């Protein structure tokens, strides 16, 4: 099943250079008026006030906290990020003193950073504001109606370097040896051998082709192989087969929100490009192509979202076929 597309950082300004250039671009940040209700002044750099919201924004940009998570001003993390914000402002002021912001190249870079920030703010106000609980519930219900319940298979693996070694494994198993014990003793797959070769539950569509083909019609309790894969010769045991359960709304919510964000950005870009005059000044084959903007996300609606973002045990540990 295809998960909702992951956010790839559209309109993101998380790099240090962006923060530095923003500081250098605007000297209006020294105002003593709080930029947000309930904000708190936490430092002064010469005549410029540093607010708690400045520190929180930097922590979010670095991925240290989530957008909606609190950041305690008394915490060690807050103090560390505050020191970084102070350093950034000192560097920016020194760059201004040396007039590094006066060159045409610097002005272009500062303007590019300003545009990224404004674009990000537009997405926050227009796109994110349109993502309601009702929209999330509606898409979840639609995807549940479209979903076809698939089957999950729990598999164990013993991976050998050569075919004769794999055939020897089959012989040992045929004598009644425990699959888990043989996996721990003989498998060369370091990711699974110490768990008795356990790959956990997964669906055939996420498995390497060789594994999926070998397991397609095999019942629980059967031993499959040996067959060759890119990582070696595989012997599998089918532990269990069960119907896959769809995720709950709360499990699916983060992926649905990401998808709705992508769709909102794509639609907004379509509207803006439809109104604007854009000339791509490239010669050759690329000129005149009717292509989707590079910043636009995928347009196809996903299947019912997976319960979690993390890859399944099979996709994480099965050698590529």
LINVEN-V172346 format. One record per backbone hydrogen bond with DSSP energy under -0.5 kcal/mol. NH is the residue of the N-H (numbers start at 0). CO is the residue of the C=O. If there is no record, write none. Layout:
NH_CO, NH_CO
//
This chain:
2_0, 11_8, 17_14, 18_14, 19_15, 20_16, 21_17, 22_18, 23_19, 24_20, 25_21, 29_26, 30_27, 38_35, 41_49, 42_49, 44_47, 45_43, 47_44, 49_42, 50_48, 51_39, 53_50, 54_50, 55_51, 56_52, 57_53, 58_54, 59_55, 60_56, 61_57, 62_59, 63_58, 64_58, 68_65, 74_71, 78_74, 79_75, 80_76, 81_77, 82_78, 83_79, 84_80, 85_81, 86_82, 87_83, 88_84, 89_85, 90_86, 91_87, 92_88, 93_89, 94_90, 95_91, 96_92, 97_93, 98_95, 99_94, 101_98, 106_102, 107_103, 108_104, 109_105, 110_106, 111_107, 112_108, 113_109, 114_110, 115_111, 116_112, 117_113, 118_114, 119_115, 120_116, 121_117, 122_118, 123_119, 124_120, 125_121, 126_121, 126_122, 127_122, 129_126, 130_127, 131_129, 135_131, 136_132, 137_133, 138_134, 139_135, 140_136, 141_137, 142_138, 143_139, 144_140, 145_141, 146_142, 148_146, 151_241, 152_201, 153_239, 154_152, 154_199, 155_236, 156_196, 157_234, 159_232, 165_161, 166_162, 167_163, 168_164, 169_165, 170_166, 171_167, 172_168, 173_169, 174_170, 174_171, 175_172, 176_171, 181_177, 182_178, 183_179, 184_180, 185_181, 186_181, 186_182, 187_158, 189_187, 191_188, 192_188, 194_191, 195_192, 196_191, 197_191, 197_194, 198_154, 201_152, 203_150, 205_202, 206_203, 211_207, 212_208, 213_209, 214_210, 215_211, 217_214, 220_237, 221_218, 223_235, 225_233, 226_233, 228_231, 229_319, 231_228, 232_159, 233_226, 233_231, 234_157, 235_223, 236_155, 237_221, 238_153, 238_236, 239_153, 241_151, 243_149, 246_304, 251_247, 252_248, 253_249, 255_251, 256_252, 257_253, 258_254, 259_255, 260_256, 261_257, 262_258, 263_259, 264_260, 265_261, 266_262, 267_263, 268_264, 269_265, 270_266, 271_267, 272_268, 273_269, 274_270, 275_271, 277_275, 279_277, 280_278, 281_279, 285_282, 286_283, 288_285, 290_288, 295_292, 302_1, 315_311, 316_312, 317_313
//
